[in-house]
């Protein structure tokens, strides 16, 4: 039996949004007949808000905060208590202050279990503001540049682009790839993610799998279409 691993944001749901009602029913049915795992940069509460508690509980295991918080239904099996060092946060604050993007909405640092999410526009941005920043970032590659510079300056910490507006930051090696050690037959894995590009937060896991095991999706509709063949 295959192990199906899914990113959430941009793969099963719109960015920061809730799963489509029809797809919710289809995916819940899929979870009941397959071994399904979620791996997401978000925490448990946000994931439940996005996919629903029924899907969350139907999964074999859920890896929140890029695997730094691991759950089976309502039981947390493991958590990593790493925090972003003060000097690294100061460096990111400098980038925040000097970004040419004009809008700031607040909550630019969101501490999660074993990681931190950094956003220039801020996590308080509404859908329109997020879209505005995403389009700006697509033109300028600002997040990729910040992540690259950060990784060069702090070799013991890792920064990857995640979602439409953020950068996920964690202790070196504590990215999504860390979940592989819990799979006894990694050749049976099928991984679906929207940021499998080298700068994306799905890449560390994707690069350890064979190309045929990785499904780089454009959005949740693309995922839904692919699952019709499973």
Backbone as CSV, one residue per row, in Angstrom:
resi,resn,N_x,N_y,N_z,CA_x,CA_y,CA_z,C_x,C_y,C_z
1,UNK,0.842,-1.202,0.000,0.000,0.000,0.000,0.875,1.249,0.000
2,UNK,0.517,2.215,-0.828,1.282,3.457,-0.911,1.025,4.358,0.294
3,UNK,2.017,5.193,0.597,1.871,6.239,1.603,1.744,7.568,0.863
4,UNK,0.620,8.235,1.038,0.356,9.494,0.351,0.630,10.660,1.305
5,UNK,1.600,11.490,0.939,1.957,12.645,1.759,1.542,13.916,1.022
6,UNK,0.828,14.787,1.727,0.342,16.021,1.115,0.781,17.246,1.907
7,UNK,1.305,18.230,1.203,1.374,19.580,1.740,-0.076,20.069,1.834
8,UNK,-0.328,21.127,2.586,-1.706,21.616,2.741,-1.936,22.913,1.969
9,UNK,-1.261,23.978,2.376,-1.475,25.311,1.805,-1.055,25.351,0.337
10,UNK,-2.003,25.579,-0.562,-1.684,25.626,-1.985,-1.737,24.271,-2.664
11,UNK,-1.869,23.204,-1.860,-1.926,21.844,-2.405,-3.299,21.217,-2.189
12,UNK,-3.820,21.353,-0.974,-5.173,20.876,-0.670,-6.158,22.030,-0.518
13,UNK,-5.639,23.215,-0.250,-6.488,24.388,-0.027,-5.920,25.590,-0.772
14,UNK,-6.728,26.630,-0.972,-6.163,27.899,-1.431,-5.211,28.420,-0.354
15,UNK,-4.315,29.305,-0.714,-3.365,29.826,0.256,-4.084,30.449,1.450
16,UNK,-3.779,29.931,2.652,-4.361,30.399,3.915,-5.875,30.207,3.989
17,UNK,-6.454,29.512,2.998,-7.900,29.362,2.948,-8.369,27.973,3.343
18,UNK,-9.690,27.781,3.302,-10.297,26.504,3.663,-10.488,25.631,2.424
19,UNK,-10.489,24.347,2.649,-10.648,23.391,1.565,-12.018,23.557,0.902
20,UNK,-12.058,23.396,-0.403,-13.305,23.463,-1.156,-14.290,22.414,-0.632
21,UNK,-15.566,22.770,-0.545,-16.576,21.893,0.058,-16.676,20.542,-0.643
22,UNK,-16.718,20.556,-1.960,-16.820,19.297,-2.706,-15.545,18.479,-2.580
23,UNK,-14.403,19.149,-2.682,-13.127,18.448,-2.553,-12.963,17.884,-1.144
24,UNK,-13.507,18.582,-0.157,-13.457,18.103,1.223,-14.086,16.709,1.333
25,UNK,-15.241,16.541,0.748,-15.930,15.247,0.797,-15.128,14.173,0.067
26,UNK,-14.591,14.536,-1.086,-13.812,13.581,-1.881,-12.525,13.180,-1.161
27,UNK,-11.853,14.168,-0.580,-10.573,13.878,0.065,-10.770,13.098,1.361
28,UNK,-11.844,13.375,2.081,-12.137,12.614,3.296,-12.357,11.141,2.952
29,UNK,-13.066,10.900,1.884,-13.285,9.525,1.418,-11.952,8.883,1.044
30,UNK,-11.080,9.654,0.399,-9.755,9.161,0.021,-8.950,8.783,1.269
31,UNK,-9.045,9.605,2.302,-8.325,9.339,3.558,-8.783,8.039,4.211
32,UNK,-10.049,7.723,4.073,-10.595,6.523,4.706,-10.182,5.241,3.984
33,UNK,-9.696,5.374,2.758,-9.324,4.179,1.989,-7.834,4.121,1.645
34,UNK,-7.057,5.112,2.113,-5.622,5.147,1.835,-4.860,5.590,3.087
35,UNK,-3.562,5.328,3.081,-2.689,5.825,4.152,-2.274,7.245,3.780
36,UNK,-2.834,8.225,4.487,-2.635,9.636,4.152,-1.906,10.354,5.283
37,UNK,-0.926,11.159,4.894,-0.146,11.957,5.836,-0.146,13.403,5.357
38,UNK,-0.223,14.334,6.287,-0.101,15.749,5.951,1.218,16.269,6.503
39,UNK,1.894,17.121,5.729,3.095,17.797,6.220,2.978,19.264,5.819
40,UNK,2.928,20.127,6.818,2.644,21.534,6.577,3.449,22.414,7.518
41,UNK,3.714,23.632,7.073,4.409,24.577,7.937,3.514,25.147,9.021
42,UNK,2.206,24.995,8.876,1.256,25.545,9.842,1.138,24.673,11.091
43,UNK,0.583,25.254,12.157,0.379,24.486,13.386,-0.938,23.710,13.304
44,UNK,-1.221,22.935,14.351,-2.391,22.058,14.344,-3.697,22.840,14.193
45,UNK,-3.848,23.922,14.954,-5.100,24.678,14.911,-5.376,25.247,13.526
46,UNK,-4.335,25.795,12.890,-4.514,26.365,11.556,-4.840,25.274,10.544
47,UNK,-4.206,24.114,10.676,-4.465,23.016,9.742,-5.905,22.532,9.857
48,UNK,-6.392,22.401,11.092,-7.790,21.996,11.301,-8.734,23.051,10.731
49,UNK,-8.382,24.316,10.897,-9.192,25.400,10.336,-9.276,25.279,8.818
50,UNK,-8.189,24.824,8.193,-8.147,24.746,6.733,-8.809,23.489,6.174
51,UNK,-8.522,22.316,6.759,-9.025,21.068,6.166,-10.181,20.447,6.943
52,UNK,-10.414,20.903,8.169,-11.469,20.326,8.992,-10.927,19.245,9.915
53,UNK,-11.531,19.124,11.082,-11.059,18.144,12.063,-11.305,16.716,11.597
54,UNK,-12.330,16.511,10.769,-12.610,15.155,10.293,-11.488,14.641,9.398
55,UNK,-10.997,15.478,8.489,-9.869,15.075,7.645,-8.609,14.922,8.489
56,UNK,-8.383,15.865,9.393,-7.196,15.811,10.259,-7.144,14.477,11.006
57,UNK,-8.262,14.078,11.590,-8.312,12.845,12.380,-8.291,11.590,11.514
58,UNK,-8.681,11.725,10.242,-8.696,10.569,9.344,-7.306,10.242,8.798
59,UNK,-6.373,11.175,8.948,-5.008,10.946,8.463,-4.264,9.972,9.378
60,UNK,-3.374,9.205,8.800,-2.558,8.278,9.581,-1.685,9.039,10.570
61,UNK,-1.125,10.157,10.109,-0.313,11.017,10.966,-0.246,12.398,10.323
62,UNK,-0.122,13.436,11.155,0.004,14.802,10.643,1.288,15.414,11.185
63,UNK,2.076,15.958,10.270,3.334,16.611,10.625,3.137,18.117,10.508
64,UNK,2.883,18.754,11.632,2.734,20.205,11.652,4.092,20.878,11.818
65,UNK,4.118,22.171,11.501,5.340,22.971,11.670,6.533,22.289,10.998
66,UNK,6.304,21.797,9.778,7.330,21.122,8.966,7.907,19.879,9.638
67,UNK,7.097,19.221,10.461,7.537,17.995,11.127,8.073,18.220,12.522
68,UNK,8.083,19.466,12.978,8.568,19.768,14.321,7.501,19.563,15.392
69,UNK,6.289,19.265,14.959,5.182,18.920,15.850,4.397,17.817,15.152
70,UNK,4.326,16.632,15.779,3.755,15.462,15.108,2.551,14.942,15.877
71,UNK,1.472,14.675,15.135,0.198,14.345,15.766,-0.458,13.108,15.162
72,UNK,-1.153,12.356,16.010,-2.158,11.385,15.587,-3.451,11.829,16.255
73,UNK,-4.362,12.336,15.439,-5.611,12.923,15.930,-5.314,14.010,16.977
74,UNK,-5.733,13.856,18.224,-5.541,14.916,19.223,-4.330,14.671,20.121
75,UNK,-3.515,13.682,19.785,-2.353,13.354,20.613,-1.066,13.811,19.936
76,UNK,-0.325,14.674,20.627,0.963,15.118,20.098,2.034,14.101,20.480
77,UNK,2.722,13.585,19.474,3.726,12.545,19.681,5.114,13.122,19.935
78,UNK,5.369,14.310,19.383,6.714,14.895,19.457,6.624,16.385,19.174
79,UNK,7.494,17.159,19.832,7.632,18.563,19.455,9.071,19.011,19.665
80,UNK,9.484,19.979,18.876,10.826,20.549,18.925,10.698,21.964,19.493
81,UNK,11.449,22.283,20.549,11.280,23.580,21.215,12.281,24.643,20.752
82,UNK,12.880,24.450,19.564,13.837,25.429,19.032,13.171,26.786,18.809
83,UNK,13.923,27.864,19.079,13.439,29.225,18.845,14.425,29.983,17.956
84,UNK,13.922,30.923,17.187,14.764,31.753,16.330,15.686,32.618,17.189
85,UNK,17.009,32.538,16.984,17.940,33.355,17.770,17.702,34.858,17.572
86,UNK,18.022,35.632,18.591,17.767,37.072,18.572,18.501,37.761,17.428
87,UNK,19.775,37.403,17.197,20.535,38.084,16.145,19.962,37.793,14.760
88,UNK,19.435,36.577,14.560,18.817,36.239,13.272,17.530,37.039,13.074
89,UNK,16.780,37.220,14.154,15.553,38.021,14.064,15.888,39.481,13.762
90,UNK,16.959,39.986,14.346,17.377,41.363,14.078,17.766,41.536,12.614
91,UNK,18.440,40.536,12.056,18.833,40.583,10.641,17.588,40.617,9.753
92,UNK,16.594,39.802,10.084,15.353,39.779,9.310,14.578,41.088,9.467
93,UNK,14.633,41.672,10.647,13.987,42.968,10.855,14.596,44.038,9.957
94,UNK,15.905,43.959,9.752,16.580,44.898,8.850,16.037,44.731,7.430
95,UNK,15.866,43.472,6.999,15.309,43.206,5.669,13.871,43.721,5.572
96,UNK,13.128,43.566,6.662,11.747,44.046,6.706,11.694,45.561,6.536
97,UNK,12.561,46.255,7.244,12.576,47.719,7.206,13.010,48.259,5.853
98,UNK,13.843,47.502,5.131,14.406,48.005,3.879,13.798,47.375,2.627
99,UNK,12.741,46.585,2.788,12.076,46.028,1.610,11.372,47.141,0.834
100,UNK,11.505,47.166,-0.492,10.824,48.184,-1.308,9.304,48.017,-1.328
101,UNK,8.816,46.835,-0.935,7.363,46.646,-0.931,6.757,47.591,0.103
102,UNK,5.777,48.410,-0.270,5.335,49.507,0.600,4.392,49.134,1.743
103,UNK,3.710,47.994,1.641,2.649,47.680,2.605,3.154,46.811,3.757
104,UNK,2.735,47.150,4.993,3.011,46.344,6.178,1.694,46.178,6.940
105,UNK,1.353,44.936,7.287,0.068,44.703,7.963,0.224,44.193,9.395
106,UNK,1.464,43.937,9.829,1.683,43.425,11.178,1.831,41.916,11.212
107,UNK,2.274,41.405,12.359,2.563,39.988,12.573,3.548,39.486,11.511
108,UNK,4.734,40.086,11.515,5.759,39.731,10.534,6.567,38.508,10.971
109,UNK,6.509,38.190,12.255,7.135,36.978,12.779,6.062,36.160,13.489
110,UNK,5.906,34.909,13.089,4.970,34.026,13.771,5.747,32.819,14.281
111,UNK,5.898,32.741,15.599,6.612,31.621,16.200,5.715,30.395,16.251
112,UNK,6.234,29.283,15.746,5.528,28.011,15.778,6.442,26.985,16.433
113,UNK,5.930,25.806,16.674,6.737,24.776,17.312,7.947,24.432,16.452
114,UNK,9.143,24.717,16.970,10.375,24.354,16.281,10.698,25.170,15.054
115,UNK,9.981,26.276,14.823,10.229,27.074,13.625,9.633,28.466,13.782
116,UNK,9.922,29.315,12.794,9.355,30.662,12.758,8.993,30.982,11.317
117,UNK,7.864,31.652,11.120,7.485,32.106,9.787,7.671,33.614,9.716
118,UNK,8.400,34.065,8.700,8.679,35.488,8.503,7.971,35.973,7.246
119,UNK,7.338,37.140,7.338,6.615,37.693,6.195,6.803,39.198,6.131
120,UNK,7.209,39.700,4.969,7.381,41.140,4.781,6.042,41.856,4.849
121,UNK,5.046,41.357,4.138,3.737,42.016,4.151,3.032,41.790,5.483
122,UNK,3.328,40.685,6.153,2.719,40.390,7.446,1.573,39.408,7.325
123,UNK,1.397,38.595,8.344,0.376,37.554,8.303,-1.020,38.096,8.598
124,UNK,-1.120,39.388,8.889,-2.435,40.008,9.051,-3.014,40.479,7.713
125,UNK,-2.273,40.272,6.636,-2.733,40.718,5.317,-3.998,39.975,4.904
126,UNK,-4.918,40.701,4.269,-6.114,40.052,3.736,-5.784,39.427,2.380
127,UNK,-6.761,38.784,1.764,-6.519,38.052,0.515,-6.001,38.967,-0.594
128,UNK,-6.563,40.155,-0.693,-6.135,41.093,-1.736,-4.700,41.562,-1.500
129,UNK,-4.362,41.839,-0.245,-3.007,42.280,0.091,-1.992,41.159,-0.116
130,UNK,-2.388,39.929,0.210,-1.514,38.778,-0.020,-1.242,38.605,-1.512
131,UNK,-2.286,38.767,-2.312,-2.133,38.642,-3.759,-1.202,39.720,-4.295
132,UNK,-1.350,40.934,-3.763,-0.497,42.044,-4.194,0.968,41.739,-3.905
133,UNK,1.242,41.196,-2.699,2.631,40.870,-2.369,3.129,39.689,-3.206
134,UNK,2.279,38.689,-3.396,2.676,37.510,-4.164,3.085,37.898,-5.586
135,UNK,2.311,38.785,-6.202,2.634,39.238,-7.560,3.942,40.023,-7.565
136,UNK,4.147,40.842,-6.535,5.407,41.580,-6.392,6.576,40.609,-6.236
137,UNK,6.378,39.589,-5.405,7.443,38.619,-5.146,7.764,37.791,-6.388
138,UNK,6.754,37.483,-7.188,6.984,36.743,-8.437,7.860,37.551,-9.391
139,UNK,7.693,38.870,-9.367,8.498,39.736,-10.235,9.917,39.912,-9.702
140,UNK,10.038,40.105,-8.401,11.326,40.489,-7.815,12.107,39.334,-7.192
141,UNK,11.415,38.212,-6.909,12.039,37.074,-6.212,12.603,37.506,-4.856
142,UNK,11.910,38.434,-4.198,12.409,38.966,-2.933,12.610,37.868,-1.888
143,UNK,11.629,36.989,-1.744,11.742,35.955,-0.711,12.897,35.000,-0.996
144,UNK,13.081,34.635,-2.247,14.195,33.750,-2.601,15.530,34.406,-2.255
145,UNK,15.636,35.698,-2.532,16.876,36.422,-2.252,17.131,36.514,-0.748
146,UNK,16.079,36.824,0.016,16.230,36.907,1.474,16.630,35.551,2.042
147,UNK,15.962,34.489,1.590,16.262,33.141,2.091,17.695,32.742,1.754
148,UNK,18.139,33.041,0.542,19.501,32.693,0.120,20.535,33.430,0.969
149,UNK,20.330,34.726,1.169,21.259,35.518,1.978,21.260,35.046,3.433
150,UNK,20.081,34.717,3.936,19.962,34.233,5.313,20.733,32.927,5.489
151,UNK,20.568,32.005,4.549,21.231,30.701,4.645,22.748,30.827,4.558
152,UNK,23.213,31.817,3.822,24.655,32.052,3.734,25.199,32.642,5.038
153,UNK,24.406,33.493,5.676,24.850,34.159,6.901,24.721,33.260,8.129
154,UNK,23.693,32.400,8.133,23.428,31.540,9.293,23.430,30.072,8.848
155,UNK,24.594,29.457,8.734,24.688,28.083,8.214,24.051,27.018,9.100
156,UNK,23.788,27.335,10.369,23.163,26.359,11.268,21.640,26.496,11.309
157,UNK,21.128,27.449,10.539,19.685,27.668,10.449,19.303,27.572,8.978
158,UNK,18.050,27.273,8.713,17.602,27.079,7.333,16.359,27.906,7.053
159,UNK,16.338,28.564,5.900,15.187,29.359,5.480,14.716,28.885,4.111
160,UNK,13.412,28.605,3.994,12.816,28.164,2.737,11.561,28.978,2.458
161,UNK,11.324,29.282,1.194,10.109,29.991,0.799,8.907,29.075,0.981
162,UNK,7.853,29.594,1.624,6.650,28.798,1.851,5.391,29.603,1.595
163,UNK,4.389,28.980,0.989,3.133,29.667,0.727,3.301,30.818,-0.251
164,UNK,2.443,31.829,-0.128,2.466,32.966,-1.055,3.219,34.168,-0.516
165,UNK,3.387,34.250,0.812,3.986,35.475,1.364,5.096,35.227,2.374
166,UNK,5.305,33.996,2.810,6.193,33.758,3.938,7.507,33.076,3.613
167,UNK,8.356,33.050,4.628,9.601,32.287,4.621,9.611,31.454,5.898
168,UNK,9.741,30.142,5.765,9.803,29.248,6.920,11.253,29.107,7.367
169,UNK,11.478,29.264,8.667,12.834,29.249,9.213,12.904,28.241,10.351
170,UNK,13.919,27.372,10.313,14.060,26.351,11.347,15.515,25.958,11.503
171,UNK,15.768,25.186,12.531,17.097,24.643,12.769,17.509,23.802,11.566
172,UNK,18.781,23.864,11.199,19.274,23.132,10.035,18.851,21.665,10.090
173,UNK,18.230,21.196,9.012,17.814,19.803,8.926,16.429,19.526,9.471
174,UNK,15.837,20.497,10.167,14.505,20.287,10.752,13.422,20.811,9.818
175,UNK,13.565,20.487,8.540,12.582,20.859,7.528,11.670,19.663,7.254
176,UNK,10.893,19.723,6.203,9.943,18.649,5.920,10.611,17.306,5.655
177,UNK,11.876,17.335,5.240,12.586,16.084,4.944,12.753,15.212,6.181
178,UNK,12.704,15.802,7.368,12.935,15.037,8.594,11.890,13.947,8.826
179,UNK,10.729,14.072,8.188,9.680,13.083,8.428,9.995,11.734,7.783
180,UNK,10.918,11.717,6.820,11.213,10.474,6.095,11.696,9.356,7.006
181,UNK,12.355,9.716,8.108,12.889,8.690,9.008,11.784,7.865,9.661
182,UNK,10.540,8.315,9.555,9.425,7.577,10.143,8.747,6.636,9.148
183,UNK,9.276,6.581,7.924,8.701,5.719,6.895,9.658,4.571,6.602
184,UNK,9.218,3.358,6.875,10.083,2.183,6.700,10.256,1.802,5.236
185,UNK,9.300,2.210,4.379,9.380,1.908,2.945,9.209,3.195,2.138
186,UNK,10.247,4.039,2.104,10.117,5.324,1.405,9.833,5.202,-0.082
187,UNK,10.120,4.032,-0.665,9.845,3.853,-2.093,8.347,3.767,-2.379
188,UNK,7.538,3.641,-1.326,6.083,3.574,-1.501,5.415,4.944,-1.359
189,UNK,6.217,5.967,-1.144,5.676,7.310,-0.919,5.275,7.984,-2.228
190,UNK,4.153,8.693,-2.177,3.759,9.620,-3.234,3.550,10.969,-2.552
191,UNK,4.316,11.956,-2.981,4.299,13.260,-2.318,3.737,14.335,-3.237
192,UNK,2.761,15.085,-2.717,2.114,16.159,-3.470,2.413,17.498,-2.787
193,UNK,3.002,18.432,-3.536,3.314,19.738,-2.972,3.361,20.807,-4.042
194,UNK,3.104,22.047,-3.639,3.096,23.148,-4.613,4.400,23.939,-4.622
195,UNK,5.308,23.676,-3.648,6.585,24.392,-3.628,7.741,23.393,-3.606
196,UNK,7.802,22.577,-4.665,8.872,21.585,-4.783,10.081,22.139,-5.525
197,UNK,10.018,23.415,-5.920,11.160,24.069,-6.560,12.281,24.242,-5.540
198,UNK,13.533,24.404,-5.975,14.671,24.451,-5.043,14.567,25.481,-3.927
199,UNK,13.833,26.564,-4.132,13.706,27.582,-3.083,12.500,27.334,-2.176
200,UNK,11.678,26.333,-2.517,10.432,26.114,-1.794,10.570,25.210,-0.580
201,UNK,9.594,25.291,0.328,9.685,24.503,1.560,9.278,23.039,1.377
202,UNK,8.792,22.660,0.179,8.532,21.244,-0.120,9.764,20.563,-0.721
203,UNK,10.725,21.365,-1.151,11.888,20.829,-1.870,12.749,19.874,-1.043
204,UNK,13.062,20.182,0.233,13.925,19.266,0.994,13.401,17.832,1.038
205,UNK,12.082,17.675,1.108,11.494,16.338,1.079,11.480,15.785,-0.340
206,UNK,11.082,16.608,-1.291,10.972,16.159,-2.683,12.307,15.680,-3.246
207,UNK,13.398,16.355,-2.880,14.691,16.005,-3.474,15.214,14.655,-2.981
208,UNK,14.679,14.142,-1.882,15.110,12.848,-1.357,14.317,11.684,-1.947
209,UNK,13.310,12.003,-2.739,12.483,10.983,-3.372,12.808,10.885,-4.856
210,UNK,12.400,9.798,-5.460,12.558,9.649,-6.903,11.588,10.598,-7.611
211,UNK,11.974,11.135,-8.772,11.085,12.065,-9.488,9.674,11.524,-9.704
212,UNK,9.550,10.220,-9.948,8.228,9.636,-10.193,7.354,9.625,-8.941
213,UNK,7.966,9.855,-7.767,7.212,9.863,-6.518,6.708,11.250,-6.145
214,UNK,7.157,12.264,-6.865,6.847,13.653,-6.517,5.875,14.247,-7.535
215,UNK,4.805,14.840,-7.026,3.796,15.461,-7.873,3.760,16.956,-7.556
216,UNK,4.381,17.736,-8.433,4.442,19.188,-8.251,3.139,19.788,-8.767
217,UNK,2.298,20.228,-7.859,0.972,20.706,-8.254,0.926,22.227,-8.320
218,UNK,-0.006,22.726,-9.111,-0.170,24.168,-9.275,-1.099,24.750,-8.214
219,UNK,-2.071,23.943,-7.792,-3.066,24.378,-6.809,-3.898,23.163,-6.399
220,UNK,-4.897,23.379,-5.526,-5.705,22.257,-5.042,-6.514,21.600,-6.160
221,UNK,-6.893,22.366,-7.171,-7.645,21.791,-8.287,-6.790,20.793,-9.058
222,UNK,-5.510,21.103,-9.181,-4.574,20.195,-9.841,-4.434,18.909,-9.023
223,UNK,-4.323,19.050,-7.698,-4.249,17.881,-6.815,-5.494,17.015,-6.972
224,UNK,-6.637,17.658,-6.950,-7.913,16.936,-7.080,-7.958,16.137,-8.380
225,UNK,-7.493,16.746,-9.453,-7.487,16.072,-10.756,-6.575,14.847,-10.737
226,UNK,-5.393,14.989,-10.125,-4.444,13.874,-10.066,-4.984,12.714,-9.230
227,UNK,-5.701,13.029,-8.159,-6.206,11.981,-7.269,-7.319,11.155,-7.899
228,UNK,-7.925,11.666,-8.930,-8.971,10.899,-9.611,-8.391,9.652,-10.281
229,UNK,-7.060,9.647,-10.477,-6.400,8.498,-11.096,-5.869,7.503,-10.071
230,UNK,-6.054,7.810,-8.777,-5.536,6.929,-7.724,-6.619,5.962,-7.244
